[in-house]
């Protein structure tokens, strides 16, 4: 079991080194929440998704210290905004959680620590349909407006993603010794 955890940790480390997301088979994208900082009080998790597009079939990964944090998935925007974690849909407590985005809509996540949540350790993710076009998100700061460019759309992203999964699979095989 320790080997399996090491393999998963290696997978996360590789994904973080690739900028917090990677493309897999079938254009599934794995997003590591917070990038190299993960789910942490010092990171700006709430603005992290601003340059990402989340689609049905993608996964988000939460990495955090299970001794200090846990994550609540919330039902509504109201619970999210007020940090009301009294009736969560689900609690995540492992320190390394993979969540499949299998439905269109908005999903809300917040720190189970009320103080951390109130200080911004919370995230909402808008999941788009699988074949939705890549529409650049617009970021407004003060009076200026800037568009965020979409990621690569060529086959090279799929090739790189496939190579990463092949490399990770080989690494898992070596570590676990299957």
N, C-alpha and C positions, 0 to 999 in steps of 0.2 A: 504494500500500500504506500510506503514511503517513496518507492520508485515512481509510482503513478503521480504522486504529488509533485515530485521533482520534474517529471515530464510536463506537467501542466504549468509549473512555474517557468520552465524553459520556454514553453509556448508563449506565455505572457511577456517574458523578457524580450523574445524575438519580436513580438508584435509592437511592443513599446519602442524598440529600436527602429522600427519602420514608421514611426510617427503616430502611433496610437490607432492605426487601422490597417487592415490588410484584406485583400480580395481573395476569395476562395473559389472552389468549384461552383459553377452556376451563378457567378457574380455575387455570392453571399459575402457581405462585408462584416468583419469583426471589428468593433469599436472598443478600445480600452478607455473607459471613462476617466477623464482627467489627463490622458496621455501618460508621460513618464512620471508624473506625480501621483497618479491614481486618485482614489477617493480620499481626500485629505483636507483637513481644516485650512491648511495654508494654500491650497490650490483654488483656482477660480472655476470651480466645477460648473457654476450656473452659466458662464459664458462659453464653456468648452464646446458645446454642440453647435455654435453659431456658424461654423464653416463646414458642417457635415450634413449629408442627406441620409436619413434613415429610411430603409425600405423593408417591406414585409420579407422575411427570410434572413435578414441581418441578425447579428447578435451583439449585445453590449456586454462587456466584461467589467465587473467592479473588482478592484484590488484595494484592500485596506487591512488595517490591523484589527483582527477579530476581537482582540482583548480590549480595544478602545472604542470600537464602532460596531454598529450594525445598521442595516438599511431597511427602511419600510417602503413598500410600494403602496401608494395611496390611491383612493378611488376618484377623487375630484380635485379640481383646481382650488376650491375653497380650502380643503384639507391641506393641500400643498402650500398655499400662500400663508395659512395660519400656523403651519407646522403641527397640525392636529394628527398625531400618530396613534391615537387611541384605538382605532379600528382599521388596521391596515389590511390590504388584500393579501399580502404575503410579507414575511420577514426574511431577510437574507443575513446570515450570521457566520458564514464559513471563512470570510476573508478573501475568497476568490470565487466569485459567482458569475456564471454565464447565464444570460437571460435572452431567450429567443424572442424576436419581435415578429409575432405571427399574425397580428391583426393591425389594420389601419386605424389610426387615431393617436391620441396623446396619452402617454404614460407618465406617471408622476412618481418620483423617488425622493426620499428625504432621510437624513440622518436620524437614527432612533434617539440620539442625544439631543434634547430640546435646544440647548444652548448652541450646539453646532448647527442645527437646522436654522435657527433664528439668525445666525451669523452667515448664512448663505450656503451651507453644505446640503444642497438639494438640487435636483435635476428634473427637467421635464423634456421628454423626447417625443417629437411628432413623427409618427411612422407613416410613410407614404406608400401607395400601392406599388407592387413589384415592378411594373413597367412604366412608372411615372417618369416624365422627362426631367432632366436635371435643370431646374430653374435656379439661377443664382439667388442666394439670400441677400437681402439688403440690410446693411448695418447703418444705423443713424447715431451719430455722436455730435451733440450740439446742433449746429446748423448745416454741417456737411453730411453728405450721403455717399456711401461707398458700397460697391457690389463686391461680393466675395465670389471668386471664380470657383467653378465646379471642378471636381477631380478629373483625372484622366478618363477618357471615354474610349480609347483605342483598345485593341486586343492585347497590347503590352501589359496593361494592368492585370488582365486575367492570367497571362503567362507568368508574370511575377508572382501573383497570388498562388498559382498552382505550384510553382517552384518552392515557395515558402512552405506550403503544406507538405510537399514531398520531403523537404529538408527536416521539418518538424517531425514528421512520421518516422523518418530514419533515426533522428535523435531519440524519440520515444522508444523505438525498438532497442536501441543501444542501452538506454538508461533502465528500462523496465526488464529487458532481457527475455522478451517473450520468445 
